[in-house]
Amino acid sequence: MAEITYDDFLKVDIRVGRVTRAEPFPEARKPAIKLWVDFGAELGEKKTSAQITVHYAPDGLIGKQVMAVVNFPPRQIGKFMSEVLVLGVSDATNGIVLLSPDLEVPLGGRMH
């Protein structure tokens, strides 16, 4: 993988938000969940679709803090407009595990 500079890293705006709403997304080509994430007063609530159904159910996501890239352009996924990209890592069976702070942090906080 090519090296990047610190300035390149700073172009990616990764913030913490809290899931306020989550719904199944049966229309998606791959199993997914629709999420509404509150990033605090500066950014407000944004929505996204995430292929996280292996380890998560919609009801269990409400209130969870997650990390997301907030400066990608919106992307149409079926009839749903995804505004941010929540971040995760594949486990040994390729199920996605969400990235989140291990302590409570203020909404909208930027990753350094």
Backbone as ProteinMPNN parsed JSONL, in Angstrom:
{"seq_chain_A": "MAEITYDDFLKVDIRVGRVTRAEPFPEARKPAIKLWVDFGAELGEKKTSAQITVHYAPDGLIGKQVMAVVNFPPRQIGKFMSEVLVLGVSDATNGIVLLSPDLEVPLGGRMH", "coords_chain_A": {"N_chain_A": [[0.846, -1.176, 0.0], [0.504, 2.24, -0.761], [2.376, 4.899, 0.734], [1.114, 7.674, 2.626], [0.903, 11.21, 3.255], [0.87, 13.172, 6.3], [-0.784, 15.35, 5.853], [-2.435, 14.288, 3.865], [-3.84, 12.415, 5.395], [-5.246, 14.154, 7.081], [-7.205, 15.087, 5.393], [-9.248, 13.276, 5.468], [-12.133, 13.2, 7.171], [-12.93, 11.997, 10.097], [-15.319, 11.227, 12.406], [-16.966, 10.932, 15.632], [-20.124, 9.547, 16.327], [-23.537, 9.035, 17.487], [-25.728, 6.338, 17.262], [-29.027, 6.888, 16.513], [-31.259, 5.842, 15.426], [-32.232, 2.813, 13.832], [-32.821, 0.554, 11.205], [-33.949, -2.409, 9.496], [-32.717, -3.148, 6.187], [-34.046, -4.383, 3.802], [-34.203, -4.132, 1.022], [-31.68, -3.784, 0.035], [-28.893, -4.995, -1.904], [-26.975, -6.654, -0.669], [-27.191, -8.027, 2.635], [-28.093, -5.524, 4.944], [-28.187, -2.698, 7.227], [-30.061, 0.195, 7.853], [-28.909, 3.23, 9.154], [-29.249, 5.997, 11.367], [-27.335, 8.589, 12.436], [-26.234, 10.643, 15.018], [-24.185, 13.389, 15.007], [-23.732, 15.495, 16.666], [-24.021, 19.082, 17.408], [-22.655, 20.586, 15.378], [-22.569, 19.029, 12.955], [-24.939, 17.593, 12.935], [-27.598, 15.185, 12.368], [-26.944, 12.339, 10.399], [-27.42, 9.96, 7.75], [-26.92, 6.485, 6.913], [-26.08, 3.397, 5.246], [-25.235, 0.169, 6.273], [-23.375, -2.817, 6.006], [-23.677, -4.791, 8.253], [-24.918, -6.928, 9.42], [-24.175, -9.435, 10.405], [-23.149, -9.331, 13.017], [-24.78, -7.514, 14.319], [-28.016, -6.297, 15.281], [-30.78, -4.214, 14.41], [-32.147, -3.107, 16.754], [-30.231, -3.379, 18.794], [-28.345, -1.488, 18.218], [-29.065, 1.113, 18.802], [-28.125, 4.004, 20.479], [-25.45, 3.38, 20.504], [-22.079, 4.446, 20.2], [-20.289, 5.309, 17.286], [-17.69, 5.331, 14.788], [-17.165, 7.359, 11.933], [-16.614, 8.273, 8.501], [-17.148, 11.475, 7.497], [-16.965, 13.216, 5.379], [-17.257, 12.25, 2.771], [-18.824, 12.356, -0.478], [-22.446, 12.248, -0.698], [-24.071, 9.078, -1.315], [-26.104, 7.203, -3.418], [-27.958, 4.439, -2.509], [-29.825, 2.112, -3.666], [-33.061, 3.105, -2.967], [-32.257, 4.729, -0.974], [-30.396, 7.34, 0.49], [-27.098, 7.483, 1.307], [-25.135, 9.192, 3.593], [-22.824, 9.243, 5.116], [-19.93, 7.222, 5.985], [-19.848, 4.556, 7.991], [-17.352, 3.064, 10.062], [-15.62, -0.041, 10.114], [-14.187, -3.272, 10.889], [-13.232, -6.326, 9.383], [-13.991, -9.496, 10.771], [-12.699, -12.817, 11.584], [-14.386, -14.34, 10.012], [-15.255, -12.676, 8.058], [-17.347, -11.044, 8.877], [-18.529, -7.804, 9.722], [-17.187, -5.723, 12.208], [-18.009, -3.013, 14.085], [-16.204, 0.087, 14.466], [-15.578, 1.824, 17.409], [-15.353, 4.276, 20.062], [-13.766, 3.335, 23.153], [-14.447, 4.544, 25.467], [-16.918, 6.871, 26.601], [-17.329, 9.669, 24.531], [-17.483, 13.146, 23.422], [-20.077, 13.908, 21.071], [-19.45, 14.251, 17.614], [-16.766, 14.611, 17.877], [-13.527, 14.736, 16.479], [-11.412, 12.309, 14.99], [-7.996, 11.946, 15.786]], "CA_chain_A": [[0.0, 0.0, 0.0], [1.29, 3.465, -0.877], [2.414, 5.778, 1.89], [0.472, 8.977, 2.5], [1.451, 12.21, 4.166], [-0.053, 13.571, 7.368], [-1.781, 16.22, 5.222], [-3.413, 13.399, 3.224], [-4.671, 11.873, 6.48], [-6.131, 15.211, 7.58], [-8.306, 15.277, 4.444], [-10.319, 12.342, 5.822], [-12.775, 13.706, 8.386], [-13.526, 10.873, 10.83], [-15.953, 11.759, 13.623], [-17.768, 10.028, 16.446], [-21.546, 9.853, 16.395], [-24.357, 8.075, 18.229], [-26.851, 5.801, 16.499], [-30.304, 7.297, 17.091], [-32.308, 5.037, 14.797], [-31.702, 1.747, 12.98], [-33.888, -0.244, 10.59], [-33.505, -3.36, 8.478], [-32.682, -2.62, 4.823], [-34.244, -5.593, 2.996], [-34.081, -3.851, -0.405], [-30.257, -3.749, -0.322], [-28.417, -6.212, -2.579], [-26.363, -7.472, 0.385], [-27.857, -7.702, 3.9], [-27.621, -4.26, 5.507], [-29.025, -1.984, 8.182], [-30.078, 1.654, 7.72], [-28.585, 3.884, 10.416], [-29.271, 7.448, 11.518], [-26.275, 8.826, 13.412], [-26.149, 12.03, 15.487], [-22.803, 13.835, 15.148], [-23.687, 16.704, 17.482], [-24.579, 20.339, 16.889], [-21.995, 21.077, 14.161], [-22.912, 18.232, 11.765], [-26.311, 17.097, 13.017], [-27.862, 13.772, 12.115], [-26.667, 11.855, 9.049], [-27.864, 8.575, 7.593], [-26.039, 5.599, 6.172], [-26.411, 1.985, 5.156], [-24.044, -0.585, 6.644], [-23.481, -4.278, 5.904], [-23.209, -5.195, 9.585], [-25.964, -7.813, 9.956], [-23.633, -10.647, 11.025], [-22.962, -9.145, 14.454], [-25.65, -6.484, 14.879], [-29.435, -6.18, 14.94], [-31.135, -2.796, 14.549], [-32.476, -2.7, 18.122], [-29.041, -3.349, 19.623], [-27.446, -0.405, 17.801], [-29.52, 2.407, 19.314], [-27.308, 4.512, 21.574], [-24.037, 3.011, 20.328], [-21.198, 5.406, 19.54], [-19.587, 4.732, 16.144], [-16.795, 6.209, 14.045], [-17.598, 7.43, 10.533], [-16.087, 9.302, 7.61], [-18.286, 12.381, 7.275], [-16.761, 14.131, 4.254], [-17.462, 11.659, 1.451], [-20.082, 12.823, -1.064], [-23.555, 11.303, -0.504], [-24.118, 7.987, -2.289], [-27.424, 6.573, -3.522], [-27.968, 2.983, -2.377], [-31.232, 1.831, -3.915], [-33.874, 4.302, -2.74], [-31.754, 5.321, 0.268], [-29.204, 8.167, 0.309], [-26.118, 7.324, 2.371], [-24.427, 10.465, 3.732], [-21.548, 9.019, 5.8], [-19.465, 5.841, 5.945], [-19.435, 4.053, 9.302], [-16.128, 2.293, 9.911], [-15.568, -1.335, 10.757], [-13.11, -4.188, 10.538], [-13.701, -7.702, 9.179], [-13.498, -10.504, 11.709], [-12.137, -14.004, 10.928], [-15.356, -14.906, 9.069], [-15.647, -11.547, 7.2], [-18.404, -10.217, 9.452], [-17.996, -6.484, 10.063], [-17.254, -5.266, 13.595], [-17.933, -1.549, 14.058], [-15.208, 0.789, 15.271], [-16.196, 2.787, 18.321], [-14.48, 4.584, 21.194], [-14.007, 2.447, 24.293], [-15.013, 5.388, 26.511], [-17.859, 7.877, 26.091], [-16.694, 10.901, 24.085], [-18.481, 14.082, 22.886], [-20.505, 13.697, 19.69], [-18.813, 15.125, 16.641], [-15.322, 14.662, 18.084], [-12.757, 14.282, 15.324], [-10.304, 11.395, 15.252], [-6.657, 12.514, 15.554]], "C_chain_A": [[0.895, 1.244, 0.0], [1.246, 4.275, 0.414], [1.673, 7.067, 1.584], [1.145, 9.94, 3.465], [0.43, 12.489, 5.267], [-1.138, 14.488, 6.806], [-2.842, 15.406, 4.492], [-4.379, 12.846, 4.266], [-5.682, 12.909, 6.967], [-7.298, 15.495, 6.644], [-9.491, 14.373, 4.754], [-10.885, 12.773, 7.171], [-13.537, 12.566, 9.06], [-14.015, 11.395, 12.165], [-16.704, 10.661, 14.364], [-19.217, 10.518, 16.444], [-22.264, 8.778, 17.183], [-25.531, 7.638, 17.36], [-28.147, 6.171, 17.219], [-31.467, 6.455, 16.573], [-31.648, 3.998, 13.912], [-32.862, 0.895, 12.487], [-33.283, -1.276, 9.649], [-33.559, -2.691, 7.098], [-32.835, -3.793, 3.855], [-34.078, -5.371, 1.488], [-32.624, -3.849, -0.868], [-29.85, -5.076, -0.969], [-27.755, -7.174, -1.604], [-27.04, -7.085, 1.697], [-27.237, -6.458, 4.558], [-28.632, -3.712, 6.505], [-28.924, -0.5, 7.874], [-29.82, 2.246, 9.099], [-28.77, 5.385, 10.301], [-28.327, 7.739, 12.679], [-26.2, 10.317, 13.727], [-24.684, 12.373, 15.732], [-22.705, 15.146, 15.919], [-24.137, 17.939, 16.73], [-23.961, 20.779, 15.562], [-22.46, 20.353, 12.899], [-24.34, 17.728, 11.765], [-26.402, 15.606, 12.746], [-27.631, 13.446, 10.652], [-27.126, 10.407, 8.971], [-26.886, 7.793, 6.727], [-26.634, 4.2, 6.118], [-25.142, 1.209, 5.441], [-24.314, -2.087, 6.574], [-22.912, -4.905, 7.173], [-24.142, -6.218, 10.232], [-25.437, -9.085, 10.612], [-23.583, -10.501, 12.541], [-23.962, -8.204, 15.111], [-27.086, -6.63, 14.388], [-29.812, -4.72, 15.162], [-31.383, -2.347, 15.99], [-31.248, -2.565, 19.011], [-28.074, -2.22, 19.29], [-27.818, 0.956, 18.368], [-28.679, 2.803, 20.531], [-25.825, 4.22, 21.444], [-23.258, 4.146, 19.669], [-20.407, 4.675, 18.46], [-18.676, 5.786, 15.529], [-17.223, 6.187, 12.579], [-16.828, 8.513, 9.786], [-17.276, 10.178, 7.228], [-18.095, 13.31, 6.079], [-16.672, 13.441, 2.896], [-18.719, 12.277, 0.852], [-21.189, 11.795, -0.805], [-23.592, 10.282, -1.645], [-25.49, 7.337, -2.251], [-27.264, 5.064, -3.449], [-29.423, 2.555, -2.478], [-32.015, 3.123, -3.779], [-33.401, 5.092, -1.519], [-30.476, 6.11, -0.024], [-28.291, 8.024, 1.523], [-25.231, 8.561, 2.412], [-23.063, 10.342, 4.405], [-21.169, 7.545, 5.642], [-19.045, 5.431, 7.348], [-18.267, 3.098, 9.091], [-16.187, 1.001, 10.705], [-14.393, -2.14, 10.252], [-13.717, -5.575, 10.372], [-13.131, -8.619, 10.253], [-13.001, -11.713, 10.91], [-13.08, -14.623, 9.9], [-15.921, -13.845, 8.118], [-16.904, -10.818, 7.65], [-17.788, -8.899, 9.885], [-18.253, -6.171, 11.534], [-17.039, -3.756, 13.576], [-16.81, -1.011, 14.929], [-15.921, 1.813, 16.135], [-15.224, 3.083, 19.455], [-14.789, 3.652, 22.354], [-14.468, 3.199, 25.539], [-15.961, 6.373, 25.858], [-17.102, 9.151, 25.737], [-17.766, 11.833, 23.504], [-18.803, 13.789, 21.415], [-19.849, 14.719, 18.783], [-17.317, 15.232, 16.809], [-14.58, 14.051, 16.904], [-11.622, 13.369, 15.768], [-8.993, 12.091, 14.906], [-5.702, 11.396, 15.27]], "O_chain_A": [[1.918, 1.283, 0.684], [0.223, 4.332, 1.097], [1.608, 7.502, 0.434], [1.864, 9.528, 4.375], [-0.729, 12.087, 5.169], [-2.29, 14.413, 7.233], [-4.016, 15.777, 4.49], [-5.59, 12.813, 4.045], [-6.838, 12.579, 7.233], [-8.289, 16.09, 7.067], [-10.617, 14.667, 4.351], [-10.196, 12.715, 8.19], [-14.642, 12.214, 8.649], [-13.243, 11.935, 12.957], [-17.031, 9.614, 13.806], [-19.497, 11.712, 16.543], [-21.687, 7.741, 17.511], [-26.24, 8.469, 16.793], [-28.346, 5.817, 18.382], [-32.52, 6.37, 17.204], [-30.613, 4.269, 13.305], [-33.769, 0.557, 13.248], [-32.223, -1.043, 9.07], [-34.354, -1.778, 6.876], [-31.883, -4.163, 3.168], [-33.837, -6.327, 0.752], [-32.371, -3.908, -2.071], [-30.381, -6.134, -0.634], [-27.952, -8.386, -1.702], [-27.428, -5.929, 1.864], [-26.019, -6.36, 4.706], [-29.762, -4.189, 6.611], [-27.828, 0.015, 7.655], [-30.424, 1.831, 10.088], [-28.481, 5.976, 9.26], [-28.496, 7.202, 13.774], [-26.114, 11.15, 12.824], [-24.018, 11.74, 16.551], [-21.69, 15.837, 15.829], [-24.572, 17.867, 15.581], [-24.672, 21.297, 14.701], [-22.717, 20.995, 11.88], [-24.899, 17.46, 10.701], [-25.426, 14.867, 12.875], [-28.066, 14.182, 9.767], [-27.212, 9.714, 9.984], [-26.136, 8.355, 5.928], [-27.567, 3.871, 6.851], [-24.08, 1.543, 4.914], [-25.354, -2.563, 7.028], [-21.818, -5.47, 7.172], [-24.155, -6.359, 11.455], [-26.19, -9.757, 11.318], [-23.93, -11.431, 13.27], [-23.993, -8.103, 16.337], [-27.34, -7.027, 13.25], [-29.224, -4.055, 16.016], [-30.873, -1.305, 16.403], [-31.228, -1.714, 19.9], [-27.09, -2.015, 20.002], [-26.982, 1.858, 18.413], [-28.543, 2.036, 21.484], [-25.022, 4.763, 22.203], [-23.722, 4.738, 18.694], [-19.916, 3.568, 18.679], [-18.872, 6.985, 15.727], [-17.594, 5.141, 12.045], [-16.441, 9.531, 10.36], [-18.279, 9.692, 6.706], [-18.978, 14.117, 5.789], [-16.078, 13.985, 1.965], [-19.606, 12.688, 1.599], [-20.908, 10.601, -0.702], [-23.203, 10.573, -2.776], [-25.982, 6.963, -1.186], [-26.522, 4.474, -4.235], [-30.167, 2.625, -1.5], [-31.675, 4.128, -4.404], [-34.078, 6.023, -1.083], [-29.578, 5.613, -0.703], [-28.665, 8.399, 2.634], [-24.644, 8.943, 1.4], [-22.231, 11.241, 4.281], [-21.984, 6.726, 5.218], [-18.02, 5.89, 7.851], [-18.194, 2.409, 8.074], [-16.726, 0.951, 11.811], [-13.698, -1.746, 9.315], [-14.611, -5.96, 11.127], [-11.954, -8.536, 10.602], [-12.893, -11.638, 9.686], [-12.635, -15.35, 9.012], [-16.932, -14.074, 7.454], [-17.473, -10.046, 6.879], [-16.654, -8.87, 10.363], [-19.365, -6.326, 12.038], [-16.007, -3.277, 13.106], [-16.497, -1.566, 15.982], [-16.761, 2.574, 15.655], [-14.373, 2.256, 19.78], [-15.931, 3.225, 22.527], [-14.835, 2.588, 26.543], [-15.816, 6.678, 24.674], [-16.322, 9.657, 26.544], [-18.844, 11.37, 23.131], [-17.917, 13.466, 20.624], [-19.71, 15.891, 19.132], [-16.646, 15.864, 15.993], [-14.952, 12.993, 16.396], [-10.96, 13.615, 16.777], [-8.882, 12.744, 13.868], [-4.516, 11.639, 15.044]]}, "name": "protein", "num_of_chains": 1, "seq": "MAEITYDDFLKVDIRVGRVTRAEPFPEARKPAIKLWVDFGAELGEKKTSAQITVHYAPDGLIGKQVMAVVNFPPRQIGKFMSEVLVLGVSDATNGIVLLSPDLEVPLGGRMH"}
